[in-house]
Amino acid sequence: DEVVAELHPDPVDLSSCVEVTGQGAGQVPTSSDHLIHRVVREVLDHHGHGALADRLTLRCANTIPHSRGMGSSAAAVVAGISIADALLAFAGRGELTEEE
């Protein structure tokens, strides 16, 4: 899977902030309810930078089949943590520690 995250200068429309192509297109949320966006927000909220998630759009090109036990949800969680890590570094907080 490939995810492109864009941080905008102003808040975005959270009802349509995720674009999905490939596996799961038309079946997974394209709002901030999307698993990757939820993980990003949870990590950012935990570190006091939740407002950054309001400015985030995602473009997801999915190649891992959904609902077949092949790890698509795990890949989404890892992507969300990686994006949050980069955003925290951008915000000057520094990268997540291994424990986090």
TAPEMO-V203872 format. One record per backbone hydrogen bond with DSSP energy under -0.5 kcal/mol. NH is the residue of the N-H (numbers start at 0). CO is the residue of the C=O. E is the energy in kcal/mol with one decimal. If there is no record, write none. Layout:
[[NH,CO,E] [NH,CO,E]]
//
This chain:
[[1,60,-1.9] [3,58,-2.5] [4,2,-0.5] [5,56,-2.7] [7,5,-0.6] [7,54,-3.2] [11,53,-3.0] [13,11,-0.9] [15,12,-1.7] [17,29,-2.3] [18,57,-2.7] [20,59,-2.7] [22,61,-2.1] [24,21,-2.0] [26,23,-2.7] [27,23,-1.7] [31,13,-2.1] [33,30,-2.0] [37,33,-2.6] [38,34,-2.4] [39,35,-2.5] [40,36,-2.5] [41,37,-2.5] [42,38,-2.4] [43,39,-2.8] [44,40,-3.3] [45,41,-2.1] [46,42,-1.2] [47,44,-1.7] [48,43,-3.1] [51,48,-1.7] [52,49,-1.3] [53,49,-0.5] [53,50,-0.9] [54,51,-1.7] [55,52,-1.2] [56,5,-2.3] [57,16,-2.5] [58,3,-2.3] [59,18,-3.4] [60,1,-3.1] [60,58,-0.5] [61,20,-2.8] [61,59,-0.7] [64,62,-0.5] [74,70,-2.6] [75,71,-1.9] [76,72,-2.3] [77,73,-2.5] [78,74,-2.4] [79,75,-2.5] [80,76,-2.4] [81,77,-2.5] [82,78,-2.5] [83,79,-2.4] [84,80,-2.5] [85,81,-2.1] [86,82,-2.4] [87,83,-2.6] [88,84,-2.0] [89,85,-2.3] [90,86,-2.1] [91,88,-1.3] [92,87,-2.3] [93,87,-0.8]]
//
